[in-house]
Amino acid sequence: MSRACSSVHVMPVTLNDPAVRSALVEAPAGWKAGWWAGGSVVVVAAGLLLAIIGLARRIARQADEIAAALEGTHANTAPLFDLVHVNGHLDRIVAPSRGRR
């Protein structure tokens, strides 16, 4: 087997090299910044999720209150619809006496 990259020369890396030193110093700072950014995104997302859940519970509670109020309104207005039947009965009772006048 022949090597196609046999002419490549690799230089050894030492800690005395300024480029290596700056990369080693900056890398943890970059990771820390990434972790802080990721953590803050998670915290903001969790806060928004809790706010949405709280609003959904509030809306559900208000919907239950509205449904109960509507049931009460139905019970209070049901006699108004019975007036139609009462008026029909009264017309049948009074109709024969109207002709006698």
N, CA, C and O atoms as a GROMACS GRO file, in nm:
protein
  404
    1MET      N    1   0.083  -0.118   0.000
    1MET     CA    2   0.000   0.000   0.000
    1MET      C    3   0.087   0.124   0.000
    1MET      O    4   0.184   0.133   0.076
    2SER      N    5   0.054   0.214  -0.082
    2SER     CA    6   0.128   0.339  -0.083
    2SER      C    7   0.047   0.446  -0.012
    2SER      O    8  -0.076   0.445  -0.016
    3ARG      N    9   0.115   0.536   0.051
    3ARG     CA   10   0.048   0.645   0.123
    3ARG      C   11   0.040   0.766   0.032
    3ARG      O   12   0.140   0.810  -0.024
    4ALA      N   13  -0.080   0.821   0.019
    4ALA     CA   14  -0.097   0.939  -0.064
    4ALA      C   15  -0.052   1.064   0.009
    4ALA      O   16  -0.014   1.162  -0.055
    5CYS      N   17  -0.055   1.062   0.140
    5CYS     CA   18  -0.021   1.180   0.219
    5CYS      C   19   0.115   1.164   0.285
    5CYS      O   20   0.138   1.219   0.393
    6SER      N   21   0.203   1.094   0.225
    6SER     CA   22   0.332   1.071   0.289
    6SER      C   23   0.417   1.197   0.294
    6SER      O   24   0.513   1.203   0.371
    7SER      N   25   0.385   1.298   0.215
    7SER     CA   26   0.466   1.419   0.214
    7SER      C   27   0.419   1.522   0.316
    7SER      O   28   0.480   1.628   0.328
    8VAL      N   29   0.313   1.492   0.390
    8VAL     CA   30   0.262   1.586   0.489
    8VAL      C   31   0.346   1.574   0.615
    8VAL      O   32   0.371   1.464   0.665
    9HIS      N   33   0.389   1.689   0.665
    9HIS     CA   34   0.470   1.690   0.786
    9HIS      C   35   0.386   1.753   0.898
    9HIS      O   36   0.336   1.864   0.882
   10VAL      N   37   0.371   1.684   1.008
   10VAL     CA   38   0.291   1.731   1.120
   10VAL      C   39   0.385   1.786   1.226
   10VAL      O   40   0.479   1.719   1.269
   11MET      N   41   0.358   1.911   1.266
   11MET     CA   42   0.441   1.974   1.368
   11MET      C   43   0.386   1.937   1.504
   11MET      O   44   0.263   1.932   1.520
   12PRO      N   45   0.467   1.912   1.601
   12PRO     CA   46   0.418   1.882   1.735
   12PRO      C   47   0.359   2.009   1.798
   12PRO      O   48   0.408   2.120   1.776
   13VAL      N   49   0.255   1.989   1.878
   13VAL     CA   50   0.188   2.101   1.944
   13VAL      C   51   0.244   2.111   2.085
   13VAL      O   52   0.253   2.012   2.157
   14THR      N   53   0.280   2.232   2.122
   14THR     CA   54   0.331   2.254   2.257
   14THR      C   55   0.248   2.362   2.325
   14THR      O   56   0.184   2.444   2.258
   15LEU      N   57   0.250   2.363   2.455
   15LEU     CA   58   0.177   2.465   2.530
   15LEU      C   59   0.244   2.600   2.525
   15LEU      O   60   0.185   2.700   2.566
   16ASN      N   61   0.366   2.606   2.476
   16ASN     CA   62   0.436   2.733   2.464
   16ASN      C   63   0.387   2.813   2.344
   16ASN      O   64   0.412   2.933   2.336
   17ASP      N   65   0.317   2.749   2.253
   17ASP     CA   66   0.266   2.818   2.135
   17ASP      C   67   0.154   2.913   2.177
   17ASP      O   68   0.059   2.868   2.241
   18PRO      N   69   0.161   3.043   2.144
   18PRO     CA   70   0.057   3.139   2.186
   18PRO      C   71  -0.081   3.105   2.130
   18PRO      O   72  -0.181   3.130   2.197
   19ALA      N   73  -0.089   3.051   2.011
   19ALA     CA   74  -0.219   3.016   1.952
   19ALA      C   75  -0.285   2.904   2.032
   19ALA      O   76  -0.406   2.906   2.055
   20VAL      N   77  -0.206   2.807   2.075
   20VAL     CA   78  -0.259   2.696   2.154
   20VAL      C   79  -0.304   2.746   2.290
   20VAL      O   80  -0.409   2.707   2.340
   21ARG      N   81  -0.223   2.833   2.349
   21ARG     CA   82  -0.259   2.888   2.480
   21ARG      C   83  -0.388   2.968   2.476
   21ARG      O   84  -0.474   2.951   2.562
   22SER      N   85  -0.402   3.054   2.376
   22SER     CA   86  -0.525   3.135   2.368
   22SER      C   87  -0.646   3.046   2.341
   22SER      O   88  -0.755   3.073   2.391
   23ALA      N   89  -0.629   2.941   2.262
   23ALA     CA   90  -0.740   2.849   2.235
   23ALA      C   91  -0.781   2.776   2.362
   23ALA      O   92  -0.900   2.755   2.386
   24LEU      N   93  -0.683   2.737   2.442
   24LEU     CA   94  -0.715   2.667   2.567
   24LEU      C   95  -0.782   2.760   2.668
   24LEU      O   96  -0.865   2.716   2.748
   25VAL      N   97  -0.746   2.887   2.666
   25VAL     CA   98  -0.806   2.982   2.760
   25VAL      C   99  -0.945   3.022   2.714
   25VAL      O  100  -1.036   3.036   2.796
   26GLU      N  101  -0.964   3.042   2.584
   26GLU     CA  102  -1.092   3.088   2.530
   26GLU      C  103  -1.195   2.976   2.521
   26GLU      O  104  -1.315   3.003   2.528
   27ALA      N  105  -1.153   2.853   2.505
   27ALA     CA  106  -1.248   2.742   2.489
   27ALA      C  107  -1.340   2.726   2.609
   27ALA      O  108  -1.461   2.717   2.590
   28PRO      N  109  -1.289   2.722   2.731
   28PRO     CA  110  -1.380   2.709   2.845
   28PRO      C  111  -1.474   2.829   2.858
   28PRO      O  112  -1.589   2.814   2.898
   29ALA      N  113  -1.424   2.948   2.824
   29ALA     CA  114  -1.511   3.066   2.830
   29ALA      C  115  -1.624   3.053   2.729
   29ALA      O  116  -1.738   3.090   2.758
   30GLY      N  117  -1.594   3.001   2.613
   30GLY     CA  118  -1.697   2.981   2.511
   30GLY      C  119  -1.800   2.878   2.556
   30GLY      O  120  -1.920   2.896   2.537
   31TRP      N  121  -1.751   2.770   2.617
   31TRP     CA  122  -1.842   2.668   2.667
   31TRP      C  123  -1.930   2.724   2.778
   31TRP      O  124  -2.049   2.696   2.785
   32LYS      N  125  -1.868   2.803   2.866
   32LYS     CA  126  -1.946   2.862   2.975
   32LYS      C  127  -2.053   2.956   2.921
   32LYS      O  128  -2.167   2.955   2.967
   33ALA      N  129  -2.016   3.036   2.823
   33ALA     CA  130  -2.114   3.128   2.763
   33ALA      C  131  -2.227   3.049   2.697
   33ALA      O  132  -2.344   3.087   2.705
   34GLY      N  133  -2.191   2.940   2.631
   34GLY     CA  134  -2.293   2.856   2.568
   34GLY      C  135  -2.387   2.793   2.669
   34GLY      O  136  -2.508   2.788   2.648
   35TRP      N  137  -2.329   2.744   2.778
   35TRP     CA  138  -2.413   2.685   2.884
   35TRP      C  139  -2.504   2.790   2.946
   35TRP      O  140  -2.621   2.763   2.973
   36TRP      N  141  -2.450   2.910   2.970
   36TRP     CA  142  -2.533   3.017   3.028
   36TRP      C  143  -2.645   3.056   2.932
   36TRP      O  144  -2.759   3.076   2.974
   37ALA      N  145  -2.612   3.068   2.804
   37ALA     CA  146  -2.714   3.103   2.705
   37ALA      C  147  -2.820   2.993   2.697
   37ALA      O  148  -2.940   3.022   2.696
   38GLY      N  149  -2.776   2.868   2.691
   38GLY     CA  150  -2.871   2.757   2.686
   38GLY      C  151  -2.957   2.749   2.811
   38GLY      O  152  -3.077   2.725   2.803
   39GLY      N  153  -2.894   2.769   2.926
   39GLY     CA  154  -2.969   2.766   3.052
   39GLY      C  155  -3.071   2.878   3.060
   39GLY      O  156  -3.182   2.859   3.109
   40SER      N  157  -3.031   2.996   3.012
   40SER     CA  158  -3.127   3.108   3.017
   40SER      C  159  -3.243   3.084   2.921
   40SER      O  160  -3.356   3.122   2.952
   41VAL      N  161  -3.218   3.023   2.808
   41VAL     CA  162  -3.327   2.991   2.715
   41VAL      C  163  -3.423   2.892   2.779
   41VAL      O  164  -3.544   2.906   2.767
   42VAL      N  165  -3.369   2.793   2.848
   42VAL     CA  166  -3.453   2.693   2.915
   42VAL      C  167  -3.536   2.759   3.025
   42VAL      O  168  -3.654   2.729   3.041
   43VAL      N  169  -3.474   2.850   3.101
   43VAL     CA  170  -3.547   2.918   3.209
   43VAL      C  171  -3.658   3.005   3.152
   43VAL      O  172  -3.769   3.006   3.205
   44VAL      N  173  -3.629   3.078   3.045
   44VAL     CA  174  -3.733   3.163   2.983
   44VAL      C  175  -3.845   3.076   2.928
   44VAL      O  176  -3.963   3.109   2.945
   45ALA      N  177  -3.811   2.966   2.861
   45ALA     CA  178  -3.914   2.877   2.806
   45ALA      C  179  -3.999   2.817   2.917
   45ALA      O  180  -4.121   2.806   2.903
   46ALA      N  181  -3.936   2.778   3.027
   46ALA     CA  182  -4.012   2.722   3.140
   46ALA      C  183  -4.104   2.828   3.201
   46ALA      O  184  -4.217   2.798   3.237
   47GLY      N  185  -4.055   2.951   3.211
   47GLY     CA  186  -4.139   3.060   3.263
   47GLY      C  187  -4.259   3.086   3.174
   47GLY      O  188  -4.370   3.104   3.223
   48LEU      N  189  -4.236   3.088   3.043
   48LEU     CA  190  -4.348   3.108   2.950
   48LEU      C  191  -4.447   2.992   2.957
   48LEU      O  192  -4.568   3.013   2.951
   49LEU      N  193  -4.396   2.871   2.970
   49LEU     CA  194  -4.483   2.755   2.981
   49LEU      C  195  -4.569   2.762   3.107
   49LEU      O  196  -4.688   2.733   3.103
   50LEU      N  197  -4.508   2.801   3.218
   50LEU     CA  198  -4.585   2.816   3.342
   50LEU      C  199  -4.689   2.926   3.330
   50LEU      O  200  -4.800   2.912   3.382
   51ALA      N  201  -4.654   3.035   3.263
   51ALA     CA  202  -4.751   3.143   3.243
   51ALA      C  203  -4.868   3.096   3.157
   51ALA      O  204  -4.983   3.129   3.187
   52ILE      N  205  -4.840   3.020   3.053
   52ILE     CA  206  -4.946   2.969   2.966
   52ILE      C  207  -5.035   2.872   3.042
   52ILE      O  208  -5.157   2.877   3.029
   53ILE      N  209  -4.976   2.785   3.122
   53ILE     CA  210  -5.055   2.690   3.201
   53ILE      C  211  -5.142   2.765   3.301
   53ILE      O  212  -5.258   2.730   3.320
   54GLY      N  213  -5.086   2.868   3.366
   54GLY     CA  214  -5.165   2.948   3.460
   54GLY      C  215  -5.282   3.017   3.392
   54GLY      O  216  -5.393   3.019   3.446
   55LEU      N  217  -5.259   3.074   3.274
   55LEU     CA  218  -5.368   3.139   3.201
   55LEU      C  219  -5.473   3.037   3.157
   55LEU      O  220  -5.592   3.067   3.161
   56ALA      N  221  -5.430   2.919   3.116
   56ALA     CA  222  -5.525   2.816   3.075
   56ALA      C  223  -5.613   2.773   3.192
   56ALA      O  224  -5.733   2.752   3.175
   57ARG      N  225  -5.554   2.760   3.310
   57ARG     CA  226  -5.633   2.724   3.428
   57ARG      C  227  -5.732   2.834   3.462
   57ARG      O  228  -5.847   2.808   3.499
   58ARG      N  229  -5.688   2.959   3.451
   58ARG     CA  230  -5.776   3.072   3.480
   58ARG      C  231  -5.893   3.075   3.381
   58ARG      O  232  -6.008   3.098   3.421
   59ILE      N  233  -5.865   3.052   3.254
   59ILE     CA  234  -5.970   3.050   3.152
   59ILE      C  235  -6.067   2.936   3.179
   59ILE      O  236  -6.188   2.953   3.166
   60ALA      N  237  -6.015   2.819   3.216
   60ALA     CA  238  -6.102   2.705   3.246
   60ALA      C  239  -6.192   2.734   3.365
   60ALA      O  240  -6.310   2.698   3.364
   61ARG      N  241  -6.137   2.798   3.468
   61ARG     CA  242  -6.216   2.832   3.586
   61ARG      C  243  -6.326   2.933   3.549
   61ARG      O  244  -6.440   2.920   3.593
   62GLN      N  245  -6.290   3.033   3.467
   62GLN     CA  246  -6.390   3.131   3.424
   62GLN      C  247  -6.496   3.067   3.336
   62GLN      O  248  -6.613   3.104   3.343
   63ALA      N  249  -6.457   2.970   3.253
   63ALA     CA  250  -6.554   2.901   3.169
   63ALA      C  251  -6.653   2.823   3.254
   63ALA      O  252  -6.772   2.819   3.223
   64ASP      N  253  -6.605   2.760   3.362
   64ASP     CA  254  -6.696   2.689   3.453
   64ASP      C  255  -6.792   2.786   3.520
   64ASP      O  256  -6.911   2.756   3.534
   65GLU      N  257  -6.742   2.903   3.560
   65GLU     CA  258  -6.829   3.003   3.623
   65GLU      C  259  -6.933   3.054   3.524
   65GLU      O  260  -7.049   3.074   3.561
   66ILE      N  261  -6.893   3.075   3.400
   66ILE     CA  262  -6.987   3.122   3.297
   66ILE      C  263  -7.093   3.015   3.270
   66ILE      O  264  -7.211   3.048   3.255
   67ALA      N  265  -7.052   2.888   3.263
   67ALA     CA  266  -7.148   2.781   3.240
   67ALA      C  267  -7.249   2.773   3.353
   67ALA      O  268  -7.368   2.753   3.330
   68ALA      N  269  -7.203   2.789   3.477
   68ALA     CA  270  -7.294   2.787   3.592
   68ALA      C  271  -7.390   2.905   3.587
   68ALA      O  272  -7.508   2.891   3.618
   69ALA      N  273  -7.340   3.022   3.547
   69ALA     CA  274  -7.426   3.140   3.536
   69ALA      C  275  -7.531   3.121   3.427
   69ALA      O  276  -7.645   3.162   3.443
   70LEU      N  277  -7.492   3.059   3.317
   70LEU     CA  278  -7.588   3.035   3.208
   70LEU      C  279  -7.695   2.935   3.250
   70LEU      O  280  -7.811   2.949   3.212
   71GLU      N  281  -7.656   2.835   3.328
   71GLU     CA  282  -7.756   2.740   3.378
   71GLU      C  283  -7.855   2.811   3.470
   71GLU      O  284  -7.975   2.784   3.466
   72GLY      N  285  -7.804   2.902   3.553
   72GLY     CA  286  -7.893   2.981   3.640
   72GLY      C  287  -7.985   3.070   3.559
   72GLY      O  288  -8.102   3.086   3.593
   73THR      N  289  -7.932   3.129   3.453
   73THR     CA  290  -8.014   3.213   3.366
   73THR      C  291  -8.123   3.131   3.298
   73THR      O  292  -8.236   3.176   3.286
   74HIS      N  293  -8.089   3.011   3.256
   74HIS     CA  294  -8.188   2.924   3.194
   74HIS      C  295  -8.300   2.891   3.293
   74HIS      O  296  -8.418   2.892   3.258
   75ALA      N  297  -8.262   2.862   3.416
   75ALA     CA  298  -8.362   2.831   3.518
   75ALA      C  299  -8.449   2.953   3.548
   75ALA      O  300  -8.569   2.939   3.574
   76ASN      N  301  -8.390   3.071   3.543
   76ASN     CA  302  -8.466   3.193   3.573
   76ASN      C  303  -8.558   3.234   3.459
   76ASN      O  304  -8.662   3.296   3.483
   77THR      N  305  -8.523   3.203   3.336
   77THR     CA  306  -8.604   3.246   3.221
   77THR      C  307  -8.698   3.138   3.170
   77THR      O  308  -8.779   3.165   3.082
   78ALA      N  309  -8.691   3.017   3.222
   78ALA     CA  310  -8.781   2.910   3.178
   78ALA      C  311  -8.927   2.947   3.196
   78ALA      O  312  -9.007   2.914   3.108
   79PRO      N  313  -8.969   3.013   3.304
   79PRO     CA  314  -9.110   3.050   3.317
   79PRO      C  315  -9.157   3.145   3.207
   79PRO      O  316  -9.276   3.146   3.175
   80LEU      N  317  -9.068   3.224   3.150
   80LEU     CA  318  -9.109   3.313   3.041
   80LEU      C  319  -9.156   3.234   2.920
   80LEU      O  320  -9.249   3.275   2.852
   81PHE      N  321  -9.093   3.121   2.894
   81PHE     CA  322  -9.134   3.038   2.782
   81PHE      C  323  -9.264   2.964   2.814
   81PHE      O  324  -9.339   2.928   2.722
   82ASP      N  325  -9.293   2.942   2.941
   82ASP     CA  326  -9.420   2.880   2.980
   82ASP      C  327  -9.536   2.976   2.961
   82ASP      O  328  -9.651   2.933   2.954
   83LEU      N  329  -9.509   3.106   2.953
   83LEU     CA  330  -9.616   3.204   2.931
   83LEU      C  331  -9.688   3.182   2.798
   83LEU      O  332  -9.807   3.211   2.787
   84VAL      N  333  -9.619   3.131   2.701
   84VAL     CA  334  -9.681   3.102   2.572
   84VAL      C  335  -9.792   3.000   2.591
   84VAL      O  336  -9.901   3.015   2.535
   85HIS      N  337  -9.767   2.896   2.669
   85HIS     CA  338  -9.869   2.794   2.695
   85HIS      C  339  -9.984   2.853   2.777
   85HIS      O  340 -10.101   2.824   2.751
   86VAL      N  341  -9.950   2.935   2.875
   86VAL     CA  342 -10.054   2.997   2.958
   86VAL      C  343 -10.142   3.087   2.872
   86VAL      O  344 -10.264   3.085   2.886
   87ASN      N  345 -10.083   3.165   2.783
   87ASN     CA  346 -10.161   3.252   2.696
   87ASN      C  347 -10.251   3.171   2.602
   87ASN      O  348 -10.364   3.211   2.574
   88GLY      N  349 -10.201   3.059   2.555
   88GLY     CA  350 -10.284   2.973   2.470
   88GLY      C  351 -10.405   2.919   2.545
   88GLY      O  352 -10.516   2.916   2.492
   89HIS      N  353 -10.383   2.876   2.669
   89HIS     CA  354 -10.494   2.827   2.750
   89HIS      C  355 -10.593   2.940   2.781
   89HIS      O  356 -10.714   2.919   2.776
   90LEU      N  357 -10.542   3.058   2.811
   90LEU     CA  358 -10.631   3.172   2.840
   90LEU      C  359 -10.714   3.209   2.717
   90LEU      O  360 -10.832   3.242   2.730
   91ASP      N  361 -10.655   3.205   2.601
   91ASP     CA  362 -10.730   3.236   2.478
   91ASP      C  363 -10.843   3.136   2.457
   91ASP      O  364 -10.952   3.174   2.416
   92ARG      N  365 -10.817   3.007   2.486
   92ARG     CA  366 -10.924   2.907   2.471
   92ARG      C  367 -11.034   2.928   2.574
   92ARG      O  368 -11.152   2.902   2.547
   93ILE      N  369 -10.995   2.975   2.692
   93ILE     CA  370 -11.096   2.998   2.796
   93ILE      C  371 -11.177   3.123   2.765
   93ILE      O  372 -11.299   3.123   2.782
   94VAL      N  373 -11.111   3.228   2.722
   94VAL     CA  374 -11.176   3.359   2.703
   94VAL      C  375 -11.246   3.368   2.568
   94VAL      O  376 -11.339   3.448   2.554
   95ALA      N  377 -11.206   3.291   2.469
   95ALA     CA  378 -11.261   3.303   2.333
   95ALA      C  379 -11.413   3.287   2.330
   95ALA      O  380 -11.479   3.366   2.264
   96PRO      N  381 -11.472   3.190   2.398
   96PRO     CA  382 -11.618   3.179   2.392
   96PRO      C  383 -11.688   3.300   2.455
   96PRO      O  384 -11.797   3.337   2.410
   97SER      N  385 -11.630   3.360   2.556
   97SER     CA  386 -11.695   3.474   2.620
   97SER      C  387 -11.682   3.601   2.537
   97SER      O  388 -11.759   3.695   2.559
   98ARG      N  389 -11.590   3.609   2.446
   98ARG     CA  390 -11.575   3.726   2.360
   98ARG      C  391 -11.693   3.737   2.262
   98ARG      O  392 -11.737   3.846   2.227
   99GLY      N  393 -11.741   3.625   2.221
   99GLY     CA  394 -11.854   3.627   2.128
   99GLY      C  395 -11.984   3.668   2.194
   99GLY      O  396 -12.077   3.707   2.124
  100ARG      N  397 -11.994   3.661   2.321
  100ARG     CA  398 -12.116   3.695   2.394
  100ARG      C  399 -12.129   3.844   2.417
  100ARG      O  400 -12.238   3.889   2.451
  101ARG      N  401 -12.029   3.920   2.402
  101ARG     CA  402 -12.035   4.063   2.431
  101ARG      C  403 -12.119   4.135   2.336
  101ARG      O  404 -12.135   4.257   2.347
   0.00000   0.00000   0.00000
